[in-house]
Amino acid sequence: MTRPVEVENATAARRLSVVAADTRAGAVGAVPLPATVMLPYLPESAAAARRMVRGKLAEWELPELVDDGELIVSELVANAAKTGCLTRMTVTIRRITDRTVRVAVRDGSGALPVLMVAGEDEECHRGLALVHKLTKGRWGAVVEPFGKVVHADLVVGRP
């Protein structure tokens, strides 16, 4: 079942349409459905993305993934915000298996992310290295006709 939800981005001073999908209550063998939000290309959009990830992981009773999930979605949204695209980015969280949660950000840029090693004194170029470490290398990007999707997978119950 899908229901419309409103998310407020205070800095952008606009209301955004969100689709939050829920697992059908009481359904035997129900598959947890994803949640998706469309956000403007602003650094402040990371807060709305973190709220969605936090809420969905709580719904799925996966509190051990919340901190990493919030950090990962923040980095992916921040990278998308830097692309200069003018429409909206799409942020999704879904269970791709019973032991894997995927956080994905679709943006309108075809430029692929590059994992860089930041110098000791550099203040940037650490985001994807952090995503790489938190996911144990389980991240990637897929080029699409009008942009790309960058995804990162978190494993449920990892040591």
C-alpha positions in Angstrom: 0.0 0.0 0.0 1.4 3.4 -0.9 0.4 6.7 0.7 1.4 10.3 -0.1 3.4 12.1 2.6 4.7 15.6 2.8 8.3 16.4 3.7 9.4 20.0 4.5 12.7 21.3 3.4 12.9 24.5 5.5 15.8 26.1 3.5 14.1 25.5 0.2 10.8 26.7 1.8 8.7 24.3 -0.2 6.6 21.2 0.3 7.8 18.1 -1.5 5.8 15.1 -2.5 7.0 11.8 -1.1 5.9 8.3 -1.6 6.3 6.1 1.4 5.5 2.5 0.8 4.5 0.2 3.7 4.4 -3.5 4.2 0.9 -4.8 4.1 0.0 -5.3 7.8 -0.7 -8.9 8.7 0.1 -10.4 5.3 1.8 -13.7 5.5 5.3 -13.5 4.0 4.9 -9.8 3.2 7.9 -8.3 1.5 9.0 -5.0 3.0 8.2 -2.4 0.4 10.7 0.5 -0.4 10.4 4.1 0.5 11.2 6.8 -2.0 11.5 10.6 -1.8 12.2 13.2 -4.5 14.3 16.1 -3.2 15.8 19.3 -4.7 19.5 19.4 -5.4 20.4 21.2 -2.2 22.8 20.1 0.7 19.9 20.6 3.1 18.0 17.7 1.3 20.3 15.3 3.2 18.2 15.9 6.4 15.0 14.7 4.7 16.8 11.7 3.3 18.2 10.8 6.7 14.7 11.0 8.2 13.3 8.6 5.6 16.1 6.1 6.1 15.9 6.3 9.9 12.1 5.8 9.7 12.2 2.9 7.3 15.0 1.1 9.2 13.0 1.5 12.5 9.9 0.1 10.7 11.9 -2.9 9.6 13.3 -3.3 13.1 16.9 -2.8 12.0 18.3 -0.3 14.6 21.8 -1.6 14.1 21.8 -0.1 10.5 20.5 3.4 11.4 23.8 5.2 12.0 25.5 3.7 8.9 22.4 4.2 6.8 22.1 7.9 7.8 25.7 8.6 7.1 25.6 6.8 3.7 22.5 8.6 2.5 24.0 11.9 3.6 27.1 11.3 1.5 25.2 10.2 -1.6 22.8 13.1 -1.4 25.6 15.6 -0.8 27.4 14.2 -3.9 24.2 14.5 -6.0 23.6 18.0 -4.8 27.0 19.0 -6.2 26.1 17.9 -9.7 24.4 21.1 -10.6 21.2 19.4 -11.9 18.1 21.5 -11.7 15.2 19.0 -11.3 15.0 16.6 -8.4 17.1 13.7 -7.1 15.3 10.5 -6.1 16.3 8.7 -2.9 15.2 5.2 -2.2 15.7 2.6 0.5 14.7 -1.0 -0.1 15.3 -4.6 1.1 16.8 -6.3 -1.9 17.1 -9.5 0.1 16.2 -10.4 3.7 19.8 -9.7 4.7 20.6 -6.7 2.5 19.3 -3.1 2.6 20.0 -0.9 -0.4 20.2 2.9 -0.2 20.2 4.5 -3.7 20.3 8.1 -5.0 19.3 8.8 -8.7 20.4 12.1 -10.1 20.5 13.7 -13.6 24.2 13.7 -14.1 26.0 11.1 -16.1 29.3 11.7 -14.3 30.2 8.6 -12.3 31.5 8.9 -8.8 35.2 8.3 -8.2 36.6 6.8 -5.1 39.5 9.0 -4.1 42.1 8.8 -1.4 42.1 12.2 0.5 45.3 13.7 1.6 46.0 14.2 5.2 45.1 17.9 5.1 42.2 17.7 2.7 38.7 18.5 3.9 36.9 16.9 1.0 37.1 13.6 -1.0 36.4 11.4 2.0 32.7 10.7 1.4 32.9 7.7 -1.0 35.8 6.3 1.0 33.5 6.3 4.0 30.7 4.7 2.1 33.2 2.1 0.8 34.3 1.3 4.3 30.8 1.2 5.9 29.5 -1.1 3.1 32.7 -3.2 2.9 32.9 -2.3 -0.8 29.3 -3.1 -1.6 28.4 0.1 -3.5 28.3 1.1 -7.1 26.8 3.2 -9.8 24.7 2.5 -12.9 24.5 4.9 -15.8 21.0 5.5 -17.1 19.8 7.4 -20.2 19.2 10.6 -18.2 21.7 10.3 -15.3 22.8 7.7 -12.9 21.9 5.8 -9.8 24.5 5.4 -7.0 23.7 2.7 -4.5 25.2 1.3 -1.3 24.2 -2.0 0.4 24.2 -2.6 4.1 24.2 -6.2 5.4 21.8 -7.1 8.2 23.4 -8.8 11.1 27.0 -8.3 10.1 29.6 -8.6 12.9 
